[in-house]
Amino acid sequence: HSMSAPGTTYRNREEIALTRSTRDPLEFVKKTLIDAGFADAEQIKETEKRIRKDVASQVKAAKASPKPTIEPHLFEYVFTSDGGKEQNEFPPHIRMPDFAKSKWY
């Protein structure tokens, strides 16, 4: 299954609603916390709001930051013939999925 395939293709809406209401792990944890007296519904709601706000802030910061470069570190700690003493020892050729980006050393 994929995110592009609507769940209603092979399940009806009632079955989806029932499954979400009875088998959703997040709802299970919320109910368990409330039933055990560790939190009430309002505390959980406030925690969820705080988490959503924090995630949105982190996503915004990540999108604003420059993309990391992988070239200098792409092959570190991957290939070695001396038990790890020389971390930057490469084989003479590394085949990449895009052949044009393959590496020859």
PyMOL CGO cylinders between C-alpha atoms (Angstrom):
from pymol import cmd
from pymol.cgo import CYLINDER

trace = [
    CYLINDER, 0.00, 0.00, 0.00, 1.09, 3.55, -0.50, 0.3, 1, 1, 1, 1, 1, 1,
    CYLINDER, 1.09, 3.55, -0.50, 0.02, 6.98, 0.67, 0.3, 1, 1, 1, 1, 1, 1,
    CYLINDER, 0.02, 6.98, 0.67, -1.39, 7.59, -2.82, 0.3, 1, 1, 1, 1, 1, 1,
    CYLINDER, -1.39, 7.59, -2.82, -3.81, 4.66, -2.55, 0.3, 1, 1, 1, 1, 1, 1,
    CYLINDER, -3.81, 4.66, -2.55, -6.92, 5.70, -0.63, 0.3, 1, 1, 1, 1, 1, 1,
    CYLINDER, -6.92, 5.70, -0.63, -7.76, 3.32, 2.19, 0.3, 1, 1, 1, 1, 1, 1,
    CYLINDER, -7.76, 3.32, 2.19, -11.33, 3.08, 0.96, 0.3, 1, 1, 1, 1, 1, 1,
    CYLINDER, -11.33, 3.08, 0.96, -10.22, 1.06, -2.07, 0.3, 1, 1, 1, 1, 1, 1,
    CYLINDER, -10.22, 1.06, -2.07, -10.18, -2.16, -0.07, 0.3, 1, 1, 1, 1, 1, 1,
    CYLINDER, -10.18, -2.16, -0.07, -11.96, -1.15, 3.16, 0.3, 1, 1, 1, 1, 1, 1,
    CYLINDER, -11.96, -1.15, 3.16, -15.19, 0.67, 3.73, 0.3, 1, 1, 1, 1, 1, 1,
    CYLINDER, -15.19, 0.67, 3.73, -15.31, 3.87, 5.82, 0.3, 1, 1, 1, 1, 1, 1,
    CYLINDER, -15.31, 3.87, 5.82, -16.94, 2.16, 8.79, 0.3, 1, 1, 1, 1, 1, 1,
    CYLINDER, -16.94, 2.16, 8.79, -14.16, -0.43, 9.00, 0.3, 1, 1, 1, 1, 1, 1,
    CYLINDER, -14.16, -0.43, 9.00, -11.53, 2.31, 8.81, 0.3, 1, 1, 1, 1, 1, 1,
    CYLINDER, -11.53, 2.31, 8.81, -13.22, 4.31, 11.59, 0.3, 1, 1, 1, 1, 1, 1,
    CYLINDER, -13.22, 4.31, 11.59, -13.57, 1.20, 13.78, 0.3, 1, 1, 1, 1, 1, 1,
    CYLINDER, -13.57, 1.20, 13.78, -9.92, 0.24, 13.29, 0.3, 1, 1, 1, 1, 1, 1,
    CYLINDER, -9.92, 0.24, 13.29, -8.72, 3.75, 14.09, 0.3, 1, 1, 1, 1, 1, 1,
    CYLINDER, -8.72, 3.75, 14.09, -10.87, 3.95, 17.19, 0.3, 1, 1, 1, 1, 1, 1,
    CYLINDER, -10.87, 3.95, 17.19, -9.86, 0.56, 18.56, 0.3, 1, 1, 1, 1, 1, 1,
    CYLINDER, -9.86, 0.56, 18.56, -6.31, -0.08, 17.27, 0.3, 1, 1, 1, 1, 1, 1,
    CYLINDER, -6.31, -0.08, 17.27, -4.66, 3.33, 16.94, 0.3, 1, 1, 1, 1, 1, 1,
    CYLINDER, -4.66, 3.33, 16.94, -1.52, 3.12, 19.13, 0.3, 1, 1, 1, 1, 1, 1,
    CYLINDER, -1.52, 3.12, 19.13, -1.59, 6.84, 19.96, 0.3, 1, 1, 1, 1, 1, 1,
    CYLINDER, -1.59, 6.84, 19.96, -5.18, 6.67, 21.12, 0.3, 1, 1, 1, 1, 1, 1,
    CYLINDER, -5.18, 6.67, 21.12, -4.33, 3.53, 23.11, 0.3, 1, 1, 1, 1, 1, 1,
    CYLINDER, -4.33, 3.53, 23.11, -1.51, 5.34, 24.95, 0.3, 1, 1, 1, 1, 1, 1,
    CYLINDER, -1.51, 5.34, 24.95, -3.72, 8.38, 25.63, 0.3, 1, 1, 1, 1, 1, 1,
    CYLINDER, -3.72, 8.38, 25.63, -6.48, 6.17, 27.04, 0.3, 1, 1, 1, 1, 1, 1,
    CYLINDER, -6.48, 6.17, 27.04, -3.97, 4.21, 29.13, 0.3, 1, 1, 1, 1, 1, 1,
    CYLINDER, -3.97, 4.21, 29.13, -2.49, 7.42, 30.60, 0.3, 1, 1, 1, 1, 1, 1,
    CYLINDER, -2.49, 7.42, 30.60, -5.94, 8.71, 31.48, 0.3, 1, 1, 1, 1, 1, 1,
    CYLINDER, -5.94, 8.71, 31.48, -7.16, 5.37, 32.89, 0.3, 1, 1, 1, 1, 1, 1,
    CYLINDER, -7.16, 5.37, 32.89, -4.01, 5.03, 35.03, 0.3, 1, 1, 1, 1, 1, 1,
    CYLINDER, -4.01, 5.03, 35.03, -4.41, 8.57, 36.35, 0.3, 1, 1, 1, 1, 1, 1,
    CYLINDER, -4.41, 8.57, 36.35, -1.08, 9.81, 34.96, 0.3, 1, 1, 1, 1, 1, 1,
    CYLINDER, -1.08, 9.81, 34.96, -2.74, 12.55, 32.91, 0.3, 1, 1, 1, 1, 1, 1,
    CYLINDER, -2.74, 12.55, 32.91, -6.14, 13.95, 32.10, 0.3, 1, 1, 1, 1, 1, 1,
    CYLINDER, -6.14, 13.95, 32.10, -7.55, 14.78, 28.67, 0.3, 1, 1, 1, 1, 1, 1,
    CYLINDER, -7.55, 14.78, 28.67, -6.67, 18.47, 29.00, 0.3, 1, 1, 1, 1, 1, 1,
    CYLINDER, -6.67, 18.47, 29.00, -3.02, 17.71, 29.86, 0.3, 1, 1, 1, 1, 1, 1,
    CYLINDER, -3.02, 17.71, 29.86, -2.74, 15.40, 26.87, 0.3, 1, 1, 1, 1, 1, 1,
    CYLINDER, -2.74, 15.40, 26.87, -4.32, 18.02, 24.61, 0.3, 1, 1, 1, 1, 1, 1,
    CYLINDER, -4.32, 18.02, 24.61, -1.86, 20.68, 25.82, 0.3, 1, 1, 1, 1, 1, 1,
    CYLINDER, -1.86, 20.68, 25.82, 1.07, 18.27, 25.34, 0.3, 1, 1, 1, 1, 1, 1,
    CYLINDER, 1.07, 18.27, 25.34, -0.05, 17.52, 21.79, 0.3, 1, 1, 1, 1, 1, 1,
    CYLINDER, -0.05, 17.52, 21.79, -0.32, 21.25, 21.03, 0.3, 1, 1, 1, 1, 1, 1,
    CYLINDER, -0.32, 21.25, 21.03, 3.18, 21.85, 22.43, 0.3, 1, 1, 1, 1, 1, 1,
    CYLINDER, 3.18, 21.85, 22.43, 4.60, 18.96, 20.39, 0.3, 1, 1, 1, 1, 1, 1,
    CYLINDER, 4.60, 18.96, 20.39, 2.93, 20.16, 17.18, 0.3, 1, 1, 1, 1, 1, 1,
    CYLINDER, 2.93, 20.16, 17.18, 4.30, 23.66, 17.76, 0.3, 1, 1, 1, 1, 1, 1,
    CYLINDER, 4.30, 23.66, 17.76, 7.80, 22.31, 18.44, 0.3, 1, 1, 1, 1, 1, 1,
    CYLINDER, 7.80, 22.31, 18.44, 7.73, 20.06, 15.35, 0.3, 1, 1, 1, 1, 1, 1,
    CYLINDER, 7.73, 20.06, 15.35, 6.52, 22.94, 13.16, 0.3, 1, 1, 1, 1, 1, 1,
    CYLINDER, 6.52, 22.94, 13.16, 9.33, 25.13, 14.52, 0.3, 1, 1, 1, 1, 1, 1,
    CYLINDER, 9.33, 25.13, 14.52, 11.95, 22.44, 13.86, 0.3, 1, 1, 1, 1, 1, 1,
    CYLINDER, 11.95, 22.44, 13.86, 10.63, 21.83, 10.34, 0.3, 1, 1, 1, 1, 1, 1,
    CYLINDER, 10.63, 21.83, 10.34, 10.77, 25.55, 9.61, 0.3, 1, 1, 1, 1, 1, 1,
    CYLINDER, 10.77, 25.55, 9.61, 14.36, 25.74, 10.90, 0.3, 1, 1, 1, 1, 1, 1,
    CYLINDER, 14.36, 25.74, 10.90, 15.37, 22.69, 8.88, 0.3, 1, 1, 1, 1, 1, 1,
    CYLINDER, 15.37, 22.69, 8.88, 13.89, 24.10, 5.68, 0.3, 1, 1, 1, 1, 1, 1,
    CYLINDER, 13.89, 24.10, 5.68, 15.66, 27.42, 6.26, 0.3, 1, 1, 1, 1, 1, 1,
    CYLINDER, 15.66, 27.42, 6.26, 19.07, 25.84, 6.88, 0.3, 1, 1, 1, 1, 1, 1,
    CYLINDER, 19.07, 25.84, 6.88, 21.43, 24.95, 4.05, 0.3, 1, 1, 1, 1, 1, 1,
    CYLINDER, 21.43, 24.95, 4.05, 21.43, 21.37, 2.83, 0.3, 1, 1, 1, 1, 1, 1,
    CYLINDER, 21.43, 21.37, 2.83, 24.33, 19.37, 4.27, 0.3, 1, 1, 1, 1, 1, 1,
    CYLINDER, 24.33, 19.37, 4.27, 27.09, 18.32, 1.94, 0.3, 1, 1, 1, 1, 1, 1,
    CYLINDER, 27.09, 18.32, 1.94, 27.73, 14.60, 1.83, 0.3, 1, 1, 1, 1, 1, 1,
    CYLINDER, 27.73, 14.60, 1.83, 30.81, 14.43, -0.38, 0.3, 1, 1, 1, 1, 1, 1,
    CYLINDER, 30.81, 14.43, -0.38, 33.52, 14.82, 2.26, 0.3, 1, 1, 1, 1, 1, 1,
    CYLINDER, 33.52, 14.82, 2.26, 31.86, 12.23, 4.54, 0.3, 1, 1, 1, 1, 1, 1,
    CYLINDER, 31.86, 12.23, 4.54, 30.08, 9.95, 2.09, 0.3, 1, 1, 1, 1, 1, 1,
    CYLINDER, 30.08, 9.95, 2.09, 32.58, 7.09, 2.34, 0.3, 1, 1, 1, 1, 1, 1,
    CYLINDER, 32.58, 7.09, 2.34, 34.07, 7.62, 5.80, 0.3, 1, 1, 1, 1, 1, 1,
    CYLINDER, 34.07, 7.62, 5.80, 34.06, 4.52, 8.02, 0.3, 1, 1, 1, 1, 1, 1,
    CYLINDER, 34.06, 4.52, 8.02, 32.76, 2.36, 5.16, 0.3, 1, 1, 1, 1, 1, 1,
    CYLINDER, 32.76, 2.36, 5.16, 35.86, 0.89, 3.51, 0.3, 1, 1, 1, 1, 1, 1,
    CYLINDER, 35.86, 0.89, 3.51, 39.03, -0.16, 5.28, 0.3, 1, 1, 1, 1, 1, 1,
    CYLINDER, 39.03, -0.16, 5.28, 41.65, -2.84, 4.94, 0.3, 1, 1, 1, 1, 1, 1,
    CYLINDER, 41.65, -2.84, 4.94, 43.53, -2.23, 8.19, 0.3, 1, 1, 1, 1, 1, 1,
    CYLINDER, 43.53, -2.23, 8.19, 40.88, -2.70, 10.84, 0.3, 1, 1, 1, 1, 1, 1,
    CYLINDER, 40.88, -2.70, 10.84, 39.78, 0.94, 10.86, 0.3, 1, 1, 1, 1, 1, 1,
    CYLINDER, 39.78, 0.94, 10.86, 43.10, 2.71, 11.41, 0.3, 1, 1, 1, 1, 1, 1,
    CYLINDER, 43.10, 2.71, 11.41, 42.83, 4.51, 8.07, 0.3, 1, 1, 1, 1, 1, 1,
    CYLINDER, 42.83, 4.51, 8.07, 39.20, 5.64, 7.75, 0.3, 1, 1, 1, 1, 1, 1,
    CYLINDER, 39.20, 5.64, 7.75, 39.64, 7.22, 4.32, 0.3, 1, 1, 1, 1, 1, 1,
    CYLINDER, 39.64, 7.22, 4.32, 41.08, 4.27, 2.41, 0.3, 1, 1, 1, 1, 1, 1,
    CYLINDER, 41.08, 4.27, 2.41, 38.82, 3.58, -0.55, 0.3, 1, 1, 1, 1, 1, 1,
    CYLINDER, 38.82, 3.58, -0.55, 38.62, 0.82, -3.13, 0.3, 1, 1, 1, 1, 1, 1,
    CYLINDER, 38.62, 0.82, -3.13, 39.75, 1.93, -6.60, 0.3, 1, 1, 1, 1, 1, 1,
    CYLINDER, 39.75, 1.93, -6.60, 36.13, 2.27, -7.81, 0.3, 1, 1, 1, 1, 1, 1,
    CYLINDER, 36.13, 2.27, -7.81, 32.77, 2.82, -6.11, 0.3, 1, 1, 1, 1, 1, 1,
    CYLINDER, 32.77, 2.82, -6.11, 29.71, 2.24, -8.31, 0.3, 1, 1, 1, 1, 1, 1,
    CYLINDER, 29.71, 2.24, -8.31, 26.88, 4.69, -7.62, 0.3, 1, 1, 1, 1, 1, 1,
    CYLINDER, 26.88, 4.69, -7.62, 23.24, 4.14, -8.71, 0.3, 1, 1, 1, 1, 1, 1,
    CYLINDER, 23.24, 4.14, -8.71, 23.77, 6.94, -11.24, 0.3, 1, 1, 1, 1, 1, 1,
    CYLINDER, 23.77, 6.94, -11.24, 26.84, 5.66, -13.12, 0.3, 1, 1, 1, 1, 1, 1,
    CYLINDER, 26.84, 5.66, -13.12, 27.88, 9.20, -14.00, 0.3, 1, 1, 1, 1, 1, 1,
    CYLINDER, 27.88, 9.20, -14.00, 28.33, 9.89, -10.26, 0.3, 1, 1, 1, 1, 1, 1,
    CYLINDER, 28.33, 9.89, -10.26, 30.54, 6.84, -9.69, 0.3, 1, 1, 1, 1, 1, 1,
    CYLINDER, 30.54, 6.84, -9.69, 33.88, 7.46, -7.98, 0.3, 1, 1, 1, 1, 1, 1,
    CYLINDER, 33.88, 7.46, -7.98, 37.35, 6.41, -9.10, 0.3, 1, 1, 1, 1, 1, 1,
    CYLINDER, 37.35, 6.41, -9.10, 40.26, 6.82, -6.72, 0.3, 1, 1, 1, 1, 1, 1,
]
cmd.load_cgo(trace, "trace")
